[in-house]
Every structure is written in C-alpha cells, then in structure tokens.
Amino acid sequence: MTVTEPTLEEQAVRSRHRVKTYGEVFTPRHMVDQMLDLVGDDLETSPDFVDRTFLEPAAGHGNFLVAILRRKLLAIEKRYPAEAWAAESLFALASIYGIELLEDNHQDAKAVMLAEFHGFHQAHGTPCGPDTDLHRAATFLIETNIVRGDTLTGKTPTGDDIQFSWWHRIDGKPGEVRRDPFTLASLRDDAGFDFTAYDSYGECRIEKVHEQEKADA
Ligand SMILES: C[S@@+](CC[C@H](N)C(=O)[O-])C[C@H]1O[C@@H](n2cnc3c(N)ncnc32)[C@H](O)[C@@H]1O
C-alpha cells in the first residue's frame, strides 16, 4: 500500500508547538465546503456574487480563501460568457481578503490562491504565464488583499496599520476598476471605512491594475 503525503488543504496540524502557541489547527476540506454551502448565495448565485466580499481574519494556509475562489470561478464559468472570464476572475480575486500572522502560512495562502487562479485559466487554454497581464494583475491583487499581520491589533509585523483596498467597479465601463485603500482599523470604527487617509488611484482595466499609479503622485 502506498501512503501519500497529505496536501496542504488536507493537513490539520503542523506541530504541537504551533497548536499551543498560535492555535493553529486547520479546518478539513469537507468542513470548509459544508460551511461555504451556508453562503452559497454570496459565492455563486446572487446577481453580484463575483463582488461579494469575504475576509478570513486567521487565514492559515489559505484553505477557506482558496475554496471561496474555486467556487466563485466555477460560478463565473457557468454564468458568464468566456470573453468575460479573465476580468471576472480578477474581480473575484479582488473580493477575497485575508490576514495571517505567520510568515510561512501567509506565503502558502498566497501561493495556493495563485495556483488555483492559474489552474482555472490553464484549463481553458488562456495564457497566464509570468509575462502576461493576467498573471501580473492576479499576483498584485493577491499581494494586496492577503496580508501578513495581527488581526487583533490591526498591525503588520513592522508595526504599520494593516491596509486593504476596495476595488470599485466603474459604472458604465465593464472591466474597469478603481482602487481605494483603507485600514483594517477603520472597519472597526463606528464611522465606517476611512478612504480619506490614504492615496487614491485612477481608473483602469482590471488586467492592468498592477500598473496603476497613485492619482496624486
Ligand atoms: C486555527 S488556525 C485556522 C486556520 C484556518 N482559518 C482554518 O480554519 O483552517 C488559526 C490561524 O490563525 C493564525 N493566527 C493566530 N492568531 C492570529 C492573529 N492575531 N492574527 C492573524 N492570524 C492569527 C495562526 O497563525 C493560524 O494560521
């Protein structure tokens, strides 16, 4: 009998030390799927399912994040014409946020998201290699939305505020986006999102979002 190594998504525990110190126990895939079934409307069927936002505050190695992405991508494939898949898949990435304390988990979470995104496009024969805008935009969105930090304090390892960005669609311009940064801390304020404290950006095609200059630069 051959014993195969568990994949990242199947691994429950990395070490006893990490369980004790960081409470690191990963939710098994079948439970992730069952939990996501409870929000199937947000993931797959509501008219704006691509843009429904998810924040994983203790992202681990990305098991929830990647399952959310997988389900949104499958729904995009079903509900949108093929010519819209590139932009819509990027908007799906833009809707998924995560925070993770530990560096290795953080790296794994980002890598698993990019691999899922690539897998989707490779399966459809869409070029997504390192030199393509699709790859660059996806990498940029993942880097911007999945951050390393402490959800409880709202700080990064260097003591800065955890910053996210809202990716606004532009009315009347399909496939265009405008980035608006805000802090995690401002989500907790009664005043709501504070979009004023940070740089603002101009509008662009979402496939070019990685090239976007600050509007006030
Ligand atoms: C119980 S695991 C859960 C991981 C994933 N959510 C799951 O259900 O499989 C908790 C994760 O949260 C991370 N973590 C612990 N404290 C944290 C904090 N204050 N801010 C962000 N992440 C934290 C740990 O490093 C670990 O990866």
The ligand as an ORCA input file, in Angstrom:
! r2SCAN-3c Opt
* xyz 0 1
  C      -6.999     27.662     13.988
  S      -5.925     28.167     12.631
  C      -7.201     28.317     11.446
  C      -6.757     28.477     10.032
  C      -7.901     28.492      9.040
  N      -8.780     29.619      9.314
  C      -8.702     27.210      9.152
  O      -9.835     27.273      9.645
  O      -8.185     26.180      8.761
  C      -5.573     29.796     13.121
  C      -4.632     30.571     12.209
  O      -4.671     31.918     12.634
  C      -3.379     32.449     12.728
  N      -3.447     33.459     13.791
  C      -3.407     33.295     15.130
  N      -3.540     34.468     15.755
  C      -3.680     35.414     14.782
  C      -3.844     36.827     14.796
  N      -3.913     37.520     15.943
  N      -3.949     37.482     13.620
  C      -3.899     36.809     12.436
  N      -3.726     35.465     12.368
  C      -3.625     34.776     13.517
  C      -2.494     31.269     13.063
  O      -1.165     31.507     12.652
  C      -3.181     30.154     12.271
  O      -2.670     30.063     10.970
*
